Amino acid sequence: MSDHLVVERRDAIATLVLNRPESHNALSVAMYRDLPDLVQELENDSAVKVVVVRGAGERAFGAGADIKEFEAERSDAVKAKAYNEKVAAAEHAIEGLTKPTIAMIHGYCIGGGAGLALACDIRFADTRAKFAITPAKLGLVYSLESTKRTVDLVGPSRAKWILMSGQQIPAERAVQLGLFDEVVEPDELEGLTYDFAETICSRAQFSVRAGKVMVDKVVRGQVRDDEATTELRNSSFDTEDFTEGVRSFMEKRAPRFTWS
């Protein structure tokens, strides 16, 4: 496992740290290779309810793929295919977590770092953050799946503007576009992120994860309930958390949900 990926735990919140602050948390091929297994461990850990993704240090969430590796790892189409498959697998792993994911973005969120942030469910940033998708600066092509994540957030014309220009987008503009969900001052970012994560932890986890499933189905084009979504909705009435939610409401107290 790469030393440049670190997991920190605080109660039911796990934090996945991109840990290369000396290089603005540029993503190495080893980090991409190891991310899926690490994410699977968090998926399998019933004590974890929310995963926060962040960069180490004060200057970057993730400054992109490590360009110093390009000659060795992406010097031709065959090598590039193997490399791109590792990138896609890492992004799929984060996107595919059944548990909510929050990207906590400070400083640079560029290229590969932007790709990981877009794979998260929610993105909080501070006012110093800068977002950019930069294939056009390197003669590369962004993947269809990563492009779709961008289009889903900002729409087609703005996605073209982002991709074609490769420009760095300041935090305040990024939140207007929908790339970030909230922007706060640097000293408020950690509090915002973990307070929100704790709020999610306090909710009925069956409902939280089902909500994620439903939104993802809508994003993929489903517009009507089918057998699976109907069963998911109806099955909530058989959970202990539904019983507890109703009981706590009637008793005017905070619920004590137990499903995980």
C-alpha atoms as an extended CHARMM CRD file, in Angstrom:
* protein
*
       260  EXT
         1         1  MET       CA              0.0000000000        0.0000000000        0.0000000000  PROA      1               0.0000000000
         2         2  SER       CA              1.3300000000        3.4400000000       -0.9210000000  PROA      2               0.0000000000
         3         3  ASP       CA              2.7090000000        5.4910000000        1.9620000000  PROA      3               0.0000000000
         4         4  HSD       CA              1.1350000000        8.4690000000        0.2290000000  PROA      4               0.0000000000
         5         5  LEU       CA             -2.3930000000        7.3700000000        1.1390000000  PROA      5               0.0000000000
         6         6  VAL       CA             -3.3340000000        7.6750000000        4.8120000000  PROA      6               0.0000000000
         7         7  VAL       CA             -6.5950000000        6.8680000000        6.5770000000  PROA      7               0.0000000000
         8         8  GLU       CA             -7.4900000000        8.7320000000        9.7620000000  PROA      8               0.0000000000
         9         9  ARG       CA            -10.5320000000        7.8310000000       11.8630000000  PROA      9               0.0000000000
        10        10  ARG       CA            -12.7000000000        9.9100000000       14.1670000000  PROA      10              0.0000000000
        11        11  ASP       CA            -15.6980000000        8.0170000000       15.4830000000  PROA      11              0.0000000000
        12        12  ALA       CA            -17.7900000000        7.0540000000       12.4250000000  PROA      12              0.0000000000
        13        13  ILE       CA            -15.9180000000        9.4000000000       10.0470000000  PROA      13              0.0000000000
        14        14  ALA       CA            -12.9440000000        8.1160000000        8.0620000000  PROA      14              0.0000000000
        15        15  THR       CA            -10.6390000000       10.6120000000        6.3650000000  PROA      15              0.0000000000
        16        16  LEU       CA             -8.6860000000        9.5130000000        3.3040000000  PROA      16              0.0000000000
        17        17  VAL       CA             -5.6380000000       11.7620000000        3.0280000000  PROA      17              0.0000000000
        18        18  LEU       CA             -3.6490000000       12.3100000000       -0.1720000000  PROA      18              0.0000000000
        19        19  ASN       CA             -0.2920000000       12.5580000000        1.5480000000  PROA      19              0.0000000000
        20        20  ARG       CA              2.3180000000       14.1330000000       -0.7260000000  PROA      20              0.0000000000
        21        21  PRO       CA              2.3640000000       17.7190000000        0.5320000000  PROA      21              0.0000000000
        22        22  GLU       CA              5.8840000000       18.2660000000       -0.8020000000  PROA      22              0.0000000000
        23        23  SER       CA              4.4700000000       17.9060000000       -4.3420000000  PROA      23              0.0000000000
        24        24  HSD       CA              1.0660000000       19.5180000000       -3.7200000000  PROA      24              0.0000000000
        25        25  ASN       CA             -0.3900000000       16.0050000000       -3.3200000000  PROA      25              0.0000000000
        26        26  ALA       CA              0.2200000000       15.1140000000       -6.9570000000  PROA      26              0.0000000000
        27        27  LEU       CA             -1.2150000000       11.6770000000       -7.6130000000  PROA      27              0.0000000000
        28        28  SER       CA              1.3100000000        8.9720000000       -8.3990000000  PROA      28              0.0000000000
        29        29  VAL       CA              0.5250000000        5.7830000000      -10.2740000000  PROA      29              0.0000000000
        30        30  ALA       CA              1.0200000000        3.8870000000       -6.9930000000  PROA      30              0.0000000000
        31        31  MET       CA             -1.6580000000        6.0270000000       -5.3420000000  PROA      31              0.0000000000
        32        32  TYR       CA             -4.0970000000        5.3480000000       -8.1600000000  PROA      32              0.0000000000
        33        33  ARG       CA             -3.2280000000        1.6330000000       -8.0300000000  PROA      33              0.0000000000
        34        34  ASP       CA             -3.8090000000        1.3510000000       -4.2900000000  PROA      34              0.0000000000
        35        35  LEU       CA             -6.8870000000        3.5400000000       -3.8980000000  PROA      35              0.0000000000
        36        36  PRO       CA             -9.4880000000        0.8920000000       -4.8310000000  PROA      36              0.0000000000
        37        37  ASP       CA             -8.3120000000       -1.5930000000       -2.1840000000  PROA      37              0.0000000000
        38        38  LEU       CA             -8.1850000000        1.1220000000        0.4620000000  PROA      38              0.0000000000
        39        39  VAL       CA            -11.6640000000        2.3380000000       -0.4250000000  PROA      39              0.0000000000
        40        40  GLN       CA            -12.9530000000       -1.2430000000       -0.3020000000  PROA      40              0.0000000000
        41        41  GLU       CA            -11.6460000000       -1.5470000000        3.2560000000  PROA      41              0.0000000000
        42        42  LEU       CA            -13.6880000000        1.5210000000        4.2000000000  PROA      42              0.0000000000
        43        43  GLU       CA            -16.7090000000        0.0580000000        2.4240000000  PROA      43              0.0000000000
        44        44  ASN       CA            -16.3900000000       -3.1600000000        4.4120000000  PROA      44              0.0000000000
        45        45  ASP       CA            -15.9180000000       -1.4100000000        7.7660000000  PROA      45              0.0000000000
        46        46  SER       CA            -19.3750000000       -1.1780000000        9.3290000000  PROA      46              0.0000000000
        47        47  ALA       CA            -18.1120000000        1.4210000000       11.8320000000  PROA      47              0.0000000000
        48        48  VAL       CA            -17.5140000000        3.9300000000        9.0210000000  PROA      48              0.0000000000
        49        49  LYS       CA            -20.5360000000        6.0060000000        7.9830000000  PROA      49              0.0000000000
        50        50  VAL       CA            -18.9260000000        8.9020000000        6.0860000000  PROA      50              0.0000000000
        51        51  VAL       CA            -15.6500000000        9.2400000000        4.1720000000  PROA      51              0.0000000000
        52        52  VAL       CA            -13.8910000000       12.6100000000        3.8490000000  PROA      52              0.0000000000
        53        53  VAL       CA            -11.2320000000       12.9780000000        1.1410000000  PROA      53              0.0000000000
        54        54  ARG       CA             -8.6310000000       15.6790000000        1.6310000000  PROA      54              0.0000000000
        55        55  GLY       CA             -5.0350000000       16.6160000000        0.8440000000  PROA      55              0.0000000000
        56        56  ALA       CA             -2.2190000000       16.8630000000        3.3490000000  PROA      56              0.0000000000
        57        57  GLY       CA             -0.6890000000       20.2200000000        4.1630000000  PROA      57              0.0000000000
        58        58  GLU       CA             -2.0790000000       23.6820000000        3.5100000000  PROA      58              0.0000000000
        59        59  ARG       CA             -1.4750000000       24.2590000000       -0.1900000000  PROA      59              0.0000000000
        60        60  ALA       CA             -3.4420000000       21.6820000000       -2.1620000000  PROA      60              0.0000000000
        61        61  PHE       CA             -6.1900000000       19.1010000000       -2.2430000000  PROA      61              0.0000000000
        62        62  GLY       CA             -4.4990000000       17.4930000000       -5.2130000000  PROA      62              0.0000000000
        63        63  ALA       CA             -2.4540000000       19.2150000000       -7.9120000000  PROA      63              0.0000000000
        64        64  GLY       CA             -3.0720000000       16.5720000000      -10.5760000000  PROA      64              0.0000000000
        65        65  ALA       CA             -1.3270000000       13.4620000000      -11.8180000000  PROA      65              0.0000000000
        66        66  ASP       CA              2.4140000000       13.3640000000      -11.2240000000  PROA      66              0.0000000000
        67        67  ILE       CA              3.7700000000       14.6320000000      -14.5480000000  PROA      67              0.0000000000
        68        68  LYS       CA              7.2600000000       13.3970000000      -13.6310000000  PROA      68              0.0000000000
        69        69  GLU       CA              5.9210000000        9.8660000000      -14.1500000000  PROA      69              0.0000000000
        70        70  PHE       CA              4.4780000000       10.5400000000      -17.6010000000  PROA      70              0.0000000000
        71        71  GLU       CA              7.5720000000        9.5040000000      -19.5720000000  PROA      71              0.0000000000
        72        72  ALA       CA              7.6910000000        6.1300000000      -17.8250000000  PROA      72              0.0000000000
        73        73  GLU       CA              3.9550000000        5.5280000000      -17.4660000000  PROA      73              0.0000000000
        74        74  ARG       CA              2.3040000000        7.2750000000      -20.4230000000  PROA      74              0.0000000000
        75        75  SER       CA              4.9170000000        7.5010000000      -23.1500000000  PROA      75              0.0000000000
        76        76  ASP       CA              2.8090000000        5.5660000000      -25.6820000000  PROA      76              0.0000000000
        77        77  ALA       CA             -0.7660000000        4.3960000000      -26.1790000000  PROA      77              0.0000000000
        78        78  VAL       CA             -0.1880000000        0.9520000000      -24.6230000000  PROA      78              0.0000000000
        79        79  LYS       CA              1.2880000000        2.3570000000      -21.4160000000  PROA      79              0.0000000000
        80        80  ALA       CA             -1.3040000000        5.1120000000      -21.3570000000  PROA      80              0.0000000000
        81        81  LYS       CA             -4.1150000000        2.5580000000      -21.5320000000  PROA      81              0.0000000000
        82        82  ALA       CA             -2.8200000000        0.7380000000      -18.4470000000  PROA      82              0.0000000000
        83        83  TYR       CA             -2.3360000000        4.0370000000      -16.6200000000  PROA      83              0.0000000000
        84        84  ASN       CA             -5.7710000000        5.3470000000      -17.5440000000  PROA      84              0.0000000000
        85        85  GLU       CA             -7.3770000000        2.1190000000      -16.3380000000  PROA      85              0.0000000000
        86        86  LYS       CA             -5.8130000000        2.6720000000      -12.9010000000  PROA      86              0.0000000000
        87        87  VAL       CA             -7.1280000000        6.2420000000      -12.8290000000  PROA      87              0.0000000000
        88        88  ALA       CA            -10.6220000000        5.1090000000      -13.8070000000  PROA      88              0.0000000000
        89        89  ALA       CA            -10.5900000000        2.3300000000      -11.2020000000  PROA      89              0.0000000000
        90        90  ALA       CA             -9.6390000000        4.8050000000       -8.4650000000  PROA      90              0.0000000000
        91        91  GLU       CA            -12.4020000000        7.2290000000       -9.4410000000  PROA      91              0.0000000000
        92        92  HSD       CA            -14.9320000000        4.3910000000       -9.7480000000  PROA      92              0.0000000000
        93        93  ALA       CA            -14.0000000000        3.1680000000       -6.2710000000  PROA      93              0.0000000000
        94        94  ILE       CA            -14.7600000000        6.5370000000       -4.7000000000  PROA      94              0.0000000000
        95        95  GLU       CA            -17.8930000000        7.0910000000       -6.7650000000  PROA      95              0.0000000000
        96        96  GLY       CA            -19.0990000000        3.5590000000       -6.0370000000  PROA      96              0.0000000000
        97        97  LEU       CA            -18.8820000000        3.7440000000       -2.2560000000  PROA      97              0.0000000000
        98        98  THR       CA            -22.3050000000        3.1390000000       -0.7430000000  PROA      98              0.0000000000
        99        99  LYS       CA            -21.3510000000        5.5600000000        2.0280000000  PROA      99              0.0000000000
       100       100  PRO       CA            -21.3950000000        9.3510000000        1.5370000000  PROA      100             0.0000000000
       101       101  THR       CA            -18.1430000000       10.9600000000        0.4410000000  PROA      101             0.0000000000
       102       102  ILE       CA            -17.1230000000       14.5860000000        0.9770000000  PROA      102             0.0000000000
       103       103  ALA       CA            -14.1750000000       16.2490000000       -0.7550000000  PROA      103             0.0000000000
       104       104  MET       CA            -12.6190000000       18.8770000000        1.5370000000  PROA      104             0.0000000000
       105       105  ILE       CA            -10.8190000000       21.1630000000       -0.8910000000  PROA      105             0.0000000000
       106       106  HSD       CA             -8.1670000000       23.7020000000       -0.0200000000  PROA      106             0.0000000000
       107       107  GLY       CA             -5.7140000000       25.2090000000       -2.4780000000  PROA      107             0.0000000000
       108       108  TYR       CA             -5.1650000000       23.5110000000       -5.8000000000  PROA      108             0.0000000000
       109       109  CYS       CA             -7.7610000000       21.0310000000       -7.0830000000  PROA      109             0.0000000000
       110       110  ILE       CA             -6.3200000000       20.3820000000      -10.5120000000  PROA      110             0.0000000000
       111       111  GLY       CA             -6.4120000000       17.6020000000      -13.0990000000  PROA      111             0.0000000000
       112       112  GLY       CA             -6.3270000000       14.2580000000      -11.3400000000  PROA      112             0.0000000000
       113       113  GLY       CA             -7.1740000000       15.9390000000       -8.0540000000  PROA      113             0.0000000000
       114       114  ALA       CA            -10.2480000000       17.4520000000       -9.6830000000  PROA      114             0.0000000000
       115       115  GLY       CA            -11.1380000000       13.9960000000      -11.0020000000  PROA      115             0.0000000000
       116       116  LEU       CA            -11.1700000000       12.5210000000       -7.5000000000  PROA      116             0.0000000000
       117       117  ALA       CA            -13.1310000000       15.4780000000       -6.1410000000  PROA      117             0.0000000000
       118       118  LEU       CA            -15.7580000000       15.1020000000       -8.8670000000  PROA      118             0.0000000000
       119       119  ALA       CA            -16.1200000000       11.4150000000       -7.9460000000  PROA      119             0.0000000000
       120       120  CYS       CA            -17.1680000000       12.4180000000       -4.4130000000  PROA      120             0.0000000000
       121       121  ASP       CA            -20.7810000000       13.1040000000       -3.5160000000  PROA      121             0.0000000000
       122       122  ILE       CA            -20.2190000000       16.5890000000       -2.0660000000  PROA      122             0.0000000000
       123       123  ARG       CA            -17.4610000000       19.1910000000       -2.4140000000  PROA      123             0.0000000000
       124       124  PHE       CA            -16.6920000000       21.8290000000        0.2200000000  PROA      124             0.0000000000
       125       125  ALA       CA            -13.8960000000       24.3130000000       -0.4490000000  PROA      125             0.0000000000
       126       126  ASP       CA            -12.1920000000       27.3150000000        1.0410000000  PROA      126             0.0000000000
       127       127  THR       CA            -11.7940000000       30.7030000000       -0.6080000000  PROA      127             0.0000000000
       128       128  ARG       CA             -8.2170000000       29.9550000000       -1.6690000000  PROA      128             0.0000000000
       129       129  ALA       CA             -9.2070000000       26.8940000000       -3.6980000000  PROA      129             0.0000000000
       130       130  LYS       CA             -8.6550000000       26.7980000000       -7.4340000000  PROA      130             0.0000000000
       131       131  PHE       CA            -10.2670000000       24.2090000000       -9.7070000000  PROA      131             0.0000000000
       132       132  ALA       CA             -9.0690000000       23.2080000000      -13.1690000000  PROA      132             0.0000000000
       133       133  ILE       CA             -9.3170000000       20.3190000000      -15.6100000000  PROA      133             0.0000000000
       134       134  THR       CA             -6.1770000000       20.5510000000      -17.7050000000  PROA      134             0.0000000000
       135       135  PRO       CA             -5.9080000000       17.9310000000      -20.5220000000  PROA      135             0.0000000000
       136       136  ALA       CA             -5.9370000000       20.7310000000      -23.1160000000  PROA      136             0.0000000000
       137       137  LYS       CA             -2.7080000000       22.0610000000      -21.5920000000  PROA      137             0.0000000000
       138       138  LEU       CA             -1.0070000000       18.6810000000      -22.0040000000  PROA      138             0.0000000000
       139       139  GLY       CA             -2.3870000000       17.3960000000      -25.2920000000  PROA      139             0.0000000000
       140       140  LEU       CA             -4.5150000000       14.7540000000      -23.5430000000  PROA      140             0.0000000000
       141       141  VAL       CA             -8.1840000000       13.7820000000      -23.6410000000  PROA      141             0.0000000000
       142       142  TYR       CA            -10.3940000000       13.5990000000      -20.5560000000  PROA      142             0.0000000000
       143       143  SER       CA            -12.3180000000       10.3550000000      -20.1160000000  PROA      143             0.0000000000
       144       144  LEU       CA            -15.9940000000       10.1970000000      -21.0260000000  PROA      144             0.0000000000
       145       145  GLU       CA            -16.9780000000        9.2660000000      -17.4740000000  PROA      145             0.0000000000
       146       146  SER       CA            -15.0520000000       12.1520000000      -15.9280000000  PROA      146             0.0000000000
       147       147  THR       CA            -16.4700000000       14.4650000000      -18.5700000000  PROA      147             0.0000000000
       148       148  LYS       CA            -19.9940000000       13.2960000000      -17.7080000000  PROA      148             0.0000000000
       149       149  ARG       CA            -19.4340000000       14.0860000000      -14.0300000000  PROA      149             0.0000000000
       150       150  THR       CA            -18.4720000000       17.6020000000      -15.0660000000  PROA      150             0.0000000000
       151       151  VAL       CA            -21.4580000000       17.9900000000      -17.4030000000  PROA      151             0.0000000000
       152       152  ASP       CA            -23.8090000000       16.7180000000      -14.6850000000  PROA      152             0.0000000000
       153       153  LEU       CA            -22.6500000000       19.5350000000      -12.4060000000  PROA      153             0.0000000000
       154       154  VAL       CA            -22.2730000000       22.5040000000      -14.7480000000  PROA      154             0.0000000000
       155       155  GLY       CA            -24.0810000000       21.6790000000      -17.9990000000  PROA      155             0.0000000000
       156       156  PRO       CA            -22.6500000000       21.0500000000      -21.4730000000  PROA      156             0.0000000000
       157       157  SER       CA            -21.5410000000       24.5180000000      -22.5860000000  PROA      157             0.0000000000
       158       158  ARG       CA            -19.7680000000       25.3230000000      -19.3350000000  PROA      158             0.0000000000
       159       159  ALA       CA            -18.1650000000       21.8790000000      -19.3390000000  PROA      159             0.0000000000
       160       160  LYS       CA            -16.7880000000       22.6470000000      -22.8080000000  PROA      160             0.0000000000
       161       161  TRP       CA            -15.4700000000       25.9750000000      -21.5480000000  PROA      161             0.0000000000
       162       162  ILE       CA            -13.7400000000       24.2550000000      -18.6050000000  PROA      162             0.0000000000
       163       163  LEU       CA            -12.2510000000       21.4990000000      -20.7730000000  PROA      163             0.0000000000
       164       164  MET       CA            -11.2480000000       23.6170000000      -23.7490000000  PROA      164             0.0000000000
       165       165  SER       CA             -9.5770000000       26.3710000000      -21.7390000000  PROA      165             0.0000000000
       166       166  GLY       CA             -7.9630000000       24.4110000000      -18.9070000000  PROA      166             0.0000000000
       167       167  GLN       CA             -8.2370000000       27.6290000000      -16.9000000000  PROA      167             0.0000000000
       168       168  GLN       CA             -7.9450000000       27.7320000000      -13.1320000000  PROA      168             0.0000000000
       169       169  ILE       CA            -11.3250000000       28.6760000000      -11.7060000000  PROA      169             0.0000000000
       170       170  PRO       CA            -11.3650000000       30.5910000000       -8.3910000000  PROA      170             0.0000000000
       171       171  ALA       CA            -13.4440000000       29.1560000000       -5.5720000000  PROA      171             0.0000000000
       172       172  GLU       CA            -16.1880000000       31.7810000000       -5.6950000000  PROA      172             0.0000000000
       173       173  ARG       CA            -16.7000000000       31.1860000000       -9.4150000000  PROA      173             0.0000000000
       174       174  ALA       CA            -16.5160000000       27.4130000000       -8.9470000000  PROA      174             0.0000000000
       175       175  VAL       CA            -19.3730000000       27.4740000000       -6.4290000000  PROA      175             0.0000000000
       176       176  GLN       CA            -21.4410000000       29.6010000000       -8.8000000000  PROA      176             0.0000000000
       177       177  LEU       CA            -20.8820000000       27.0310000000      -11.5420000000  PROA      177             0.0000000000
       178       178  GLY       CA            -21.8360000000       24.1430000000       -9.2680000000  PROA      178             0.0000000000
       179       179  LEU       CA            -18.3860000000       22.5600000000       -9.0750000000  PROA      179             0.0000000000
       180       180  PHE       CA            -18.2550000000       23.2830000000       -5.3280000000  PROA      180             0.0000000000
       181       181  ASP       CA            -21.2550000000       23.0090000000       -3.0260000000  PROA      181             0.0000000000
       182       182  GLU       CA            -20.1000000000       25.5320000000       -0.4090000000  PROA      182             0.0000000000
       183       183  VAL       CA            -17.1540000000       27.8910000000       -0.0400000000  PROA      183             0.0000000000
       184       184  VAL       CA            -15.9980000000       29.2830000000        3.3080000000  PROA      184             0.0000000000
       185       185  GLU       CA            -12.9640000000       31.0190000000        4.7500000000  PROA      185             0.0000000000
       186       186  PRO       CA             -9.9170000000       28.7650000000        5.2130000000  PROA      186             0.0000000000
       187       187  ASP       CA            -10.2350000000       28.5730000000        8.9950000000  PROA      187             0.0000000000
       188       188  GLU       CA            -13.8700000000       27.4720000000        8.6470000000  PROA      188             0.0000000000
       189       189  LEU       CA            -13.4450000000       24.6480000000        6.1190000000  PROA      189             0.0000000000
       190       190  GLU       CA            -12.5760000000       21.8340000000        8.4950000000  PROA      190             0.0000000000
       191       191  GLY       CA            -15.4040000000       22.7460000000       10.8550000000  PROA      191             0.0000000000
       192       192  LEU       CA            -17.9200000000       22.9050000000        8.0140000000  PROA      192             0.0000000000
       193       193  THR       CA            -16.8000000000       19.5640000000        6.6030000000  PROA      193             0.0000000000
       194       194  TYR       CA            -16.7530000000       17.5670000000        9.8070000000  PROA      194             0.0000000000
       195       195  ASP       CA            -19.8700000000       19.1740000000       11.2630000000  PROA      195             0.0000000000
       196       196  PHE       CA            -21.7380000000       18.1520000000        8.1310000000  PROA      196             0.0000000000
       197       197  ALA       CA            -20.2110000000       14.6680000000        8.2470000000  PROA      197             0.0000000000
       198       198  GLU       CA            -21.3640000000       14.3090000000       11.8500000000  PROA      198             0.0000000000
       199       199  THR       CA            -24.8580000000       15.4290000000       10.8230000000  PROA      199             0.0000000000
       200       200  ILE       CA            -24.9590000000       12.6540000000        8.2290000000  PROA      200             0.0000000000
       201       201  CYS       CA            -23.7070000000       10.1690000000       10.8400000000  PROA      201             0.0000000000
       202       202  SER       CA            -26.6100000000       11.1300000000       13.1000000000  PROA      202             0.0000000000
       203       203  ARG       CA            -29.2240000000       10.3380000000       10.4410000000  PROA      203             0.0000000000
       204       204  ALA       CA            -30.7870000000        6.9910000000        9.5660000000  PROA      204             0.0000000000
       205       205  GLN       CA            -28.0840000000        5.3200000000        7.5060000000  PROA      205             0.0000000000
       206       206  PHE       CA            -30.5180000000        3.2270000000        5.4910000000  PROA      206             0.0000000000
       207       207  SER       CA            -32.1440000000        6.4650000000        4.3490000000  PROA      207             0.0000000000
       208       208  VAL       CA            -28.7940000000        8.1670000000        3.6970000000  PROA      208             0.0000000000
       209       209  ARG       CA            -27.5090000000        5.3960000000        1.4610000000  PROA      209             0.0000000000
       210       210  ALA       CA            -30.8290000000        4.8560000000       -0.2530000000  PROA      210             0.0000000000
       211       211  GLY       CA            -30.9080000000        8.5680000000       -1.0660000000  PROA      211             0.0000000000
       212       212  LYS       CA            -27.5100000000        8.2300000000       -2.7050000000  PROA      212             0.0000000000
       213       213  VAL       CA            -28.7550000000        5.2710000000       -4.7470000000  PROA      213             0.0000000000
       214       214  MET       CA            -31.8250000000        7.1800000000       -5.9000000000  PROA      214             0.0000000000
       215       215  VAL       CA            -29.8910000000       10.2850000000       -6.9610000000  PROA      215             0.0000000000
       216       216  ASP       CA            -27.3410000000        8.1850000000       -8.8540000000  PROA      216             0.0000000000
       217       217  LYS       CA            -30.1460000000        6.4260000000      -10.7360000000  PROA      217             0.0000000000
       218       218  VAL       CA            -31.6630000000        9.7810000000      -11.6980000000  PROA      218             0.0000000000
       219       219  VAL       CA            -28.2590000000       11.0300000000      -12.9120000000  PROA      219             0.0000000000
       220       220  ARG       CA            -27.9660000000        7.9060000000      -15.0700000000  PROA      220             0.0000000000
       221       221  GLY       CA            -31.2870000000        8.7090000000      -16.7050000000  PROA      221             0.0000000000
       222       222  GLN       CA            -33.9150000000        6.7860000000      -14.7550000000  PROA      222             0.0000000000
       223       223  VAL       CA            -37.0950000000        8.8390000000      -14.3520000000  PROA      223             0.0000000000
       224       224  ARG       CA            -39.6440000000        6.3440000000      -13.0260000000  PROA      224             0.0000000000
       225       225  ASP       CA            -39.6600000000        3.8720000000      -10.1610000000  PROA      225             0.0000000000
       226       226  ASP       CA            -38.9700000000        0.2930000000      -11.1260000000  PROA      226             0.0000000000
       227       227  GLU       CA            -39.1020000000       -2.9000000000       -9.1050000000  PROA      227             0.0000000000
       228       228  ALA       CA            -35.7200000000       -2.2190000000       -7.4700000000  PROA      228             0.0000000000
       229       229  THR       CA            -36.4420000000        1.3530000000       -6.3860000000  PROA      229             0.0000000000
       230       230  THR       CA            -39.9270000000        0.4450000000       -5.2020000000  PROA      230             0.0000000000
       231       231  GLU       CA            -38.5330000000       -2.4200000000       -3.1260000000  PROA      231             0.0000000000
       232       232  LEU       CA            -35.8150000000       -0.1550000000       -1.7060000000  PROA      232             0.0000000000
       233       233  ARG       CA            -38.3870000000        2.4180000000       -0.6320000000  PROA      233             0.0000000000
       234       234  ASN       CA            -40.8520000000       -0.1020000000        0.7980000000  PROA      234             0.0000000000
       235       235  SER       CA            -38.1780000000       -2.0180000000        2.6860000000  PROA      235             0.0000000000
       236       236  SER       CA            -37.3900000000        1.0400000000        4.8030000000  PROA      236             0.0000000000
       237       237  PHE       CA            -40.6390000000        0.4170000000        6.6900000000  PROA      237             0.0000000000
       238       238  ASP       CA            -39.2160000000       -2.8800000000        7.9720000000  PROA      238             0.0000000000
       239       239  THR       CA            -36.0970000000       -1.3400000000        9.5190000000  PROA      239             0.0000000000
       240       240  GLU       CA            -35.5010000000       -0.6860000000       13.1880000000  PROA      240             0.0000000000
       241       241  ASP       CA            -34.5200000000        2.8540000000       12.2600000000  PROA      241             0.0000000000
       242       242  PHE       CA            -37.9930000000        3.5880000000       10.8910000000  PROA      242             0.0000000000
       243       243  THR       CA            -39.5070000000        2.3880000000       14.1560000000  PROA      243             0.0000000000
       244       244  GLU       CA            -37.0120000000        4.4580000000       16.1350000000  PROA      244             0.0000000000
       245       245  GLY       CA            -37.5320000000        7.5300000000       13.9490000000  PROA      245             0.0000000000
       246       246  VAL       CA            -41.2870000000        7.5230000000       14.5150000000  PROA      246             0.0000000000
       247       247  ARG       CA            -40.9590000000        6.7180000000       18.2120000000  PROA      247             0.0000000000
       248       248  SER       CA            -38.3900000000        9.4580000000       18.8370000000  PROA      248             0.0000000000
       249       249  PHE       CA            -40.5480000000       11.9890000000       16.9860000000  PROA      249             0.0000000000
       250       250  MET       CA            -43.5640000000       11.1060000000       19.1160000000  PROA      250             0.0000000000
       251       251  GLU       CA            -41.4650000000       11.2340000000       22.2870000000  PROA      251             0.0000000000
       252       252  LYS       CA            -39.8610000000       14.5440000000       21.2310000000  PROA      252             0.0000000000
       253       253  ARG       CA            -36.2860000000       13.3560000000       21.6050000000  PROA      253             0.0000000000
       254       254  ALA       CA            -33.2900000000       12.8450000000       19.3540000000  PROA      254             0.0000000000
       255       255  PRO       CA            -33.3990000000        9.4940000000       17.5400000000  PROA      255             0.0000000000
       256       256  ARG       CA            -30.8680000000        6.7480000000       18.2850000000  PROA      256             0.0000000000
       257       257  PHE       CA            -30.4430000000        5.0270000000       14.9450000000  PROA      257             0.0000000000
       258       258  THR       CA            -28.5830000000        1.7180000000       14.9300000000  PROA      258             0.0000000000
       259       259  TRP       CA            -28.5420000000        0.4940000000       11.3020000000  PROA      259             0.0000000000
       260       260  SER       CA            -25.1090000000        0.5950000000        9.6870000000  PROA      260             0.0000000000
